[in-house]
Amino acid sequence: MKAIRVETKNGEPALVLAELPTPSPKAGEVLIKVAAAGINRGDLAQVRGAYPPPPGAPDTLGLEVSGEVVETGQGVTQFQVGDAVCALLPGGGYAEYAIASELCVLPVPKGVALADAAALPEVHFTVWTNLMDSARLKTGETVLIHGGSSGIGTAAIQLCHARGHTVFATAGSVEKCAACEKLGATRAINYREEDFVAVTKDATGGKGIDVILDMVGGDYIERNFRAAAIWGRIVNIAFQKGMAADVNYGSMLMKRLSHFGTTLRARSNAEKGAIRDALAREVWPLIEAGRVRPVIDRIFPLAEAGPAHARMAGGANIGKILLTP
Ligand SMILES: NC(=O)c1ccc[n+]([C@@H]2O[C@H](COP(=O)([O-])OP(=O)(O)OC[C@H]3O[C@@H](n4cnc5c(N)ncnc54)[C@H](OP(=O)(O)O)[C@@H]3O)[C@@H](O)[C@H]2O)c1
């Protein structure tokens, strides 16, 4: 099968279309003929050598796909050959065929095109488990989503809006802020021109934000503490501005805050399966009702994985970038 392999060219990593063996599903796994694969920042980090695949995962890129089940391994009961699915993968999605644990597979929601469904797994697994399992978001609470126009952000804004939360979002341009508000953010904050701490305090009558989803880190760590409400929860899924920071913990103490950090990829299939079940119950109906949709920035052919990565690295995307074999 055709797949993307990372090779070194002129001392730099390059994404090269190569011929690799088609994998076979083991017990509990399905083989998916890939319609599209989603690109994630984690893939960009893996190319740089900063995010190695967990033990047992394919060393090729690609954390999510959509497509058709073409073979099932021993003991698979939840899906069968011919099913249109999307799946979270530990790797190996940038290819014509990919393997997924059946615990990480979901049907393509009604009304969503097969290829577009590749935009759903990584963002919804991540958003759900961080907002609901870690931060325990409750009905009526306010939410601040940093990086609102990212793949993750566009899913988080829509989900929170559909569940009735007042949503604030940060983004780095007028165009990105407009996109966030169109997706359901009550107020998008252009972080290059405005201070999100001041804006959210003002908009909440001084109370602050109940739950903050952060992918920025650095100086945002302390600023999140200042933006948070009493008993607020902050969850970091990345630290793009740096993992190390000089932080004043005073407001964390005085406001009884909780600060979480999680990654998804290294979790067990059983743990991912529990998140999958919650998505099927709580999020897929919202997608099928048209209240949450995949937000797709651009679709590239698989052979153009390099330019697709460059688009994400340059921060040009609003929503997800996909590859089609
Ligand atoms: N821990 C996990 O399990 C997990 C899972 C999935 C993703 N992630 C992480 O989540 C992040 C988003 O992933 P993605 O695939 O959706 O990537 P993406 O679409 O490339 O998004 C990255 C976003 O970061 C935003 N950003 C950068 N600096 C910012 C700042 N100072 N303030 C506000 N926003 C800022 C960018 O917004 P602007 O262009 O507006 O600056 C951009 O929207 C990545 O860092 C990824 O590694 C973590």
The ligand as an SDF file (V2000), in Angstrom:
LIG
                    3D

 48 52  0  0  0  0  0  0  0  0999 V2000
   -2.8690   16.4220   25.0350 N   0  0  0  0  0  0  0  0  0  0  0  0
   -3.5750   15.8450   24.0890 C   0  0  0  0  0  0  0  0  0  0  0  0
   -4.0920   14.7390   24.2490 O   0  0  0  0  0  0  0  0  0  0  0  0
   -3.7780   16.5420   22.7800 C   0  0  0  0  0  0  0  0  0  0  0  0
   -4.5910   15.9750   21.7910 C   0  0  0  0  0  0  0  0  0  0  0  0
   -4.7910   16.6830   20.6020 C   0  0  0  0  0  0  0  0  0  0  0  0
   -4.1730   17.9090   20.4240 C   0  0  0  0  0  0  0  0  0  0  0  0
   -3.3670   18.3900   21.3960 N   0  0  0  0  0  0  0  0  0  0  0  0
   -2.7070   19.7140   21.2290 C   0  0  0  0  0  0  0  0  0  0  0  0
   -3.7130   20.6880   21.0720 O   0  0  0  0  0  0  0  0  0  0  0  0
   -3.2310   21.7420   20.2610 C   0  0  0  0  0  0  0  0  0  0  0  0
   -4.2110   21.9660   19.1340 C   0  0  0  0  0  0  0  0  0  0  0  0
   -4.1240   20.8770   18.2480 O   0  0  0  0  0  0  0  0  0  0  0  0
   -4.6430   21.0070   16.7540 P   0  0  0  0  0  0  0  0  0  0  0  0
   -4.3180   19.7450   16.0900 O   0  0  0  0  0  0  0  0  0  0  0  0
   -6.0440   21.4600   16.8060 O   0  0  0  0  0  0  0  0  0  0  0  0
   -3.6450   22.1260   16.2130 O   0  0  0  0  0  0  0  0  0  0  0  0
   -3.8000   23.4400   15.3320 P   0  0  0  0  0  0  0  0  0  0  0  0
   -5.0580   23.3960   14.5390 O   0  0  0  0  0  0  0  0  0  0  0  0
   -2.5200   23.6260   14.6310 O   0  0  0  0  0  0  0  0  0  0  0  0
   -3.9400   24.5740   16.4320 O   0  0  0  0  0  0  0  0  0  0  0  0
   -2.9160   25.2230   17.1380 C   0  0  0  0  0  0  0  0  0  0  0  0
   -3.5380   26.4840   17.6850 C   0  0  0  0  0  0  0  0  0  0  0  0
   -2.7510   27.0810   18.7010 O   0  0  0  0  0  0  0  0  0  0  0  0
   -3.1400   28.4420   18.7160 C   0  0  0  0  0  0  0  0  0  0  0  0
   -2.2240   29.3170   19.4500 N   0  0  0  0  0  0  0  0  0  0  0  0
   -0.8860   29.3910   19.3470 C   0  0  0  0  0  0  0  0  0  0  0  0
   -0.4340   30.3560   20.1750 N   0  0  0  0  0  0  0  0  0  0  0  0
   -1.5250   30.8940   20.7960 C   0  0  0  0  0  0  0  0  0  0  0  0
   -1.7230   31.9280   21.7620 C   0  0  0  0  0  0  0  0  0  0  0  0
   -0.6970   32.6200   22.2620 N   0  0  0  0  0  0  0  0  0  0  0  0
   -2.9920   32.1870   22.2020 N   0  0  0  0  0  0  0  0  0  0  0  0
   -4.0340   31.5050   21.7150 C   0  0  0  0  0  0  0  0  0  0  0  0
   -3.9060   30.5350   20.7800 N   0  0  0  0  0  0  0  0  0  0  0  0
   -2.6770   30.2400   20.3250 C   0  0  0  0  0  0  0  0  0  0  0  0
   -3.1740   28.7860   17.2580 C   0  0  0  0  0  0  0  0  0  0  0  0
   -4.0060   29.9010   17.1050 O   0  0  0  0  0  0  0  0  0  0  0  0
   -3.5590   31.2510   16.3520 P   0  0  0  0  0  0  0  0  0  0  0  0
   -3.1950   30.8720   14.9550 O   0  0  0  0  0  0  0  0  0  0  0  0
   -4.7710   32.0660   16.4460 O   0  0  0  0  0  0  0  0  0  0  0  0
   -2.3790   31.7720   17.0870 O   0  0  0  0  0  0  0  0  0  0  0  0
   -3.7900   27.5510   16.6320 C   0  0  0  0  0  0  0  0  0  0  0  0
   -5.1760   27.7020   16.4580 O   0  0  0  0  0  0  0  0  0  0  0  0
   -1.8450   21.3320   19.7620 C   0  0  0  0  0  0  0  0  0  0  0  0
   -0.8710   21.9800   20.5400 O   0  0  0  0  0  0  0  0  0  0  0  0
   -1.8340   19.8270   19.9820 C   0  0  0  0  0  0  0  0  0  0  0  0
   -0.5390   19.3300   20.1850 O   0  0  0  0  0  0  0  0  0  0  0  0
   -3.1560   17.7500   22.5570 C   0  0  0  0  0  0  0  0  0  0  0  0
  1  2  1  0
  2  3  2  0
  2  4  1  0
  4  5  1  0
  4 48  2  0
  5  6  2  0
  6  7  1  0
  7  8  2  0
  8  9  1  0
  8 48  1  0
  9 10  1  0
  9 46  1  0
 10 11  1  0
 11 12  1  0
 11 44  1  0
 12 13  1  0
 13 14  1  0
 14 15  2  0
 14 16  1  0
 14 17  1  0
 17 18  1  0
 18 19  2  0
 18 20  1  0
 18 21  1  0
 21 22  1  0
 22 23  1  0
 23 24  1  0
 23 42  1  0
 24 25  1  0
 25 26  1  0
 25 36  1  0
 26 27  1  0
 26 35  1  0
 27 28  2  0
 28 29  1  0
 29 30  1  0
 29 35  2  0
 30 31  1  0
 30 32  2  0
 32 33  1  0
 33 34  2  0
 34 35  1  0
 36 37  1  0
 36 42  1  0
 37 38  1  0
 38 39  2  0
 38 40  1  0
 38 41  1  0
 42 43  1  0
 44 45  1  0
 44 46  1  0
 46 47  1  0
M  CHG  2   8   1  16  -1
M  END
$$$$
